[in-house]
Amino acid sequence: MVLDMDVLKNQIDSLKNAFPESTLHTFAVKANPISKVLSFFDSNGMGCEAASSGEMIQALKSMESKKVVIDSPAKSLNDLKLCLENGVFLNVDNFQELDRIEKLLEENYNNSKSYYEIKENEEEEHKPT
C-alpha cells in the first residue's frame, strides 16, 4: 500500500474546515492499522474508530484515549472493561449494553474516564462516566 501523505493531509484539512472545530473526526483503524499512519492522523487532529478491543489497543499505541472511539454492535464484557480501563469514547448500541456498563461502573470502574453516547430521537447527548 502506498499513501501520498500530502494528499491525505489536504483531505484531512478539507474535512476539518467543513465542520466546527470541536468535531472529532475519526479514521477506521481497520482501514489501515499501521502505527505510523495512525500517528499521522493523530498529529493532524484526528482520532480513531475501533470496532474491536484489538483495534482499540492498536489505536492507543498512537494517540491518547480521548481521541479513540469504540463502536461495535457486539461488544463483549472484556471489550467494555477495556474501554472503561482505558478511558475511550464508547458508543452504546442497546439498553442491555448500557446495563452491563452501569453494572461494571458500580462494581469496579467507578473512577472511569470513559464517555458514552446515547442517541434518542435524533438527539445526541455525551455524558462523562
N, C-alpha and C positions, 0 to 999 in steps of 0.2 A: 504494500500500500504506500502510495506517495501522497503527501499533503503539501499544498502550497500554503505556507503559514501566512504569507502576506494576503492572499485571497481570503483565507479563513478569518484573519484579523479584520479585514474590511467588512465581511459578513457579520461578524460579531458587533462591530461598531454600528452598522446599519440597524441591526436588531435593537441594540440598546438605545439608539436615538429615536426609535419609533414608540418607546414606552416610557412611562415615568421612571425616574432614576431609582426609585425604591423597588422596582421589579427585579426579582431574582429569576434570571433565565437559566435553564439547566440543559445540559448535554447528556444524552443517554449513555451511560457507561458501556452498555452492551455494544454500542456502535463503534467504539474504539477504546478499549480498556488500558491502553498503554499509558504508563505513569507520566511520561513526558508530554503527551497530548493533553491529559487531564490537568497537568500543571500549567500548560499553556492557557487552557480555558480559565483556570483559577486566576492566573496573573492578568487576564483580560476581563475580570469582573464577573465571570460566570460560575455557576455551580454545576453539580452533577445530579442526575436522577438515576437511582439504582432500583432494580427490580428484584434483587436478592441480597442476602447478607454478604455473599461473596463480592458482589459488585459494590456494596456499601463499604466493605473493608478496603477494596481497591481504591475507591474514591477518597477515603480518609487518609490514604498514604500521600495524597496530592493536595489536599485542601482541608480547611478547618470544618468542623461538623456543622456549623451554621449555614454552610453552603451545599449541604448534601440532603437530598430528599429521597426517602424510600417510598416507592409506590408500586405495590403489588396486590392483586386481589386475593392472594392466598399466602399471607404471611404466617409462618409457623410461630409457635411460642418462643422459640430460640431467636427468630428474626426480631420479634417485638422486644425481647430482653436486650439484644444487641443495640437496637435503636435507642432504647432508654439509657443504656450504659454509655453510649457514645454521644448522646445529645443531638441527634439528627432530626430533621423535619420528618414527620410521619403522616402520610395520607391514610386516613382510616376509611375502610371501604364498607363497613357494615356495623350494626349495633353489637353483634357478637364480638367482633374485634375490639370495639370500644370497651365492652365489659371486661375482656381479657386484659386490656391495658390498665383499666381502673383497678382491677384486682392486683396486678403487678405493682402498681404505684402504692397501693395500700400495704402490700406485703414487704416489698424490698426496695423499691425505686422511688421513694418519696422525695429524694433530692435531685431527681432527674431534671435535666435542662432541655429535654426534647420538646417539640411542638407538634401538635396535631391539628388537622384541619377538618372542620365539619361543614359539609355543604348541605344546605337545606333550602329548597325553593329558590334555587339560583343565587342565593346569597352565601357568601363565604365568611367564616369567622375563624381567625387564628387565635389559639389560646395557648399560652405557655403552661407547661405542666410542672 
